């Protein structure tokens, strides 16, 4: 989508720095959730041939020493030899819509694809610093591996002004430790995607997912049982921390079974599978009746 002079874009060229004299503590760790990375990769795959890189807004939570990136959305922008333009109205509209769904998530920085940090990166960083004031904006650089002599990877940066009279385009990007973080639900989703990649033409049914989950739990129970037996027989020295962990886990599982949580979830899964098969059968019957009456 081209950004002309009459658009709502912000043309960042010689904007004055608005950094405050007292900055909060510098983050020591940036964690990224898979949903944010998937959104960035999807944006990169949908880019036009003329775009060398894409940018967007990062959202999440901020603590004293850590920034947790939960999600992201694309932002329209254009780069030429003379200037870089960011569509402020689009950015604000997207953030307002996201805020209605996730009111606790705030803007923590921005992302770009590729590993090239130039003057335009510094200008965009200055724009997002105004959005995250008084906190520092995080820049997440996602290398997709398409550049020569580069490997895919993610790196987080914060900016620091340089010079006697710092300008927005004069800054140095300082790396910050970055790691990928999974929640249990996200890990289950990744396992589902990995298993579906083996047979992309045949989606995994709910019953097959349940069967795989039961096999995994059964394997874990066998490992725990083998460990307990080896401790009781004296072959292995017992660990008090592992014992407390097993006791808490079994206690929680027993309580859940007593409340009927497992049975309820199993009945819901079976009901959904039954309704899906019923709808599929009705669709096939309707299609055949349509052919018969044609």
Phi, psi and omega in degrees: 000114183289147179248101182272178180298333182271003181279178179271021183284151174261116180272106187269109179230299184230042180293144180281145180286136180243022181295138179276160183286331181250102181266145175296175183297139179290132179294142179256353180205137175239123178249139184238133177268152184301328182299320179295317180295319178298320179295320179294315180296322178296319177298319181294320181291335181266005182293162175277165181295334182280346182274125175277331178209164176238155179229165179190179185259139176257138180230149180172213184237154183228132173242190182297318186239359187223145175238126181250114181268113183264325185205176181201161173216154183285152177231134179289133178204164176216147180231132174233183179290341183258330188200168173236138183237135178238131181281100183292320183295318177297316179301314182291322179296316179296320180293320178298318178294318179295323182294331178292328181273320181235080186293341182274345181275137180237168178286126180245350180161209184214166179233161172209155176264150183096170183247012183272114176254113184233193180297323178296324176298321178294322179293317178294322177300320179295321178297314181287335175296324175293329179285332184255002180307136010271006181274161176281142177276140178264135173251121180254115180259116180256112177270115184279354179085006180275343178283155180290141176060032178230154178243149178300143180177170181234136178222137180253146181222154163239161183251152177224126182292150178231153179104162179293317175240087187300141174245159181304324182277357180248096178206162177243137179269122182256124180295147177234138178306135184226137179216157179268134183237135179247139165267162179305321179293320179292322177295321177297321177296321177294319178298322179293318179296320180294320179289326180287337180292338178290328179223076185296338182274351181233096180299146180283131180279167180296322180293324177293323176296318178296319179297317179295321179295320179294320177297320179295316179296320179297320177296320178296319179296322177297320179295317179295317181296320178296321179294316181297318180295321179292327177290317180295326180278353179087005180289326181234140178284130183290147178250122183296324180295318178295321179297316178296321180295317179295323180294316179295320182294314180293325177296317179293321180294319179296319179296321180293321178293322180294327179279355178081017181295318181293316180297321179296315180296321179295318179294322178296319180296316179295323180292317178297318179296319179295316180294323178295317178295324180294316179296321179296319179295319179295322179295320178293321180294318180297320180295319180290324177294324178295321178292324183290325181274350182288000000 
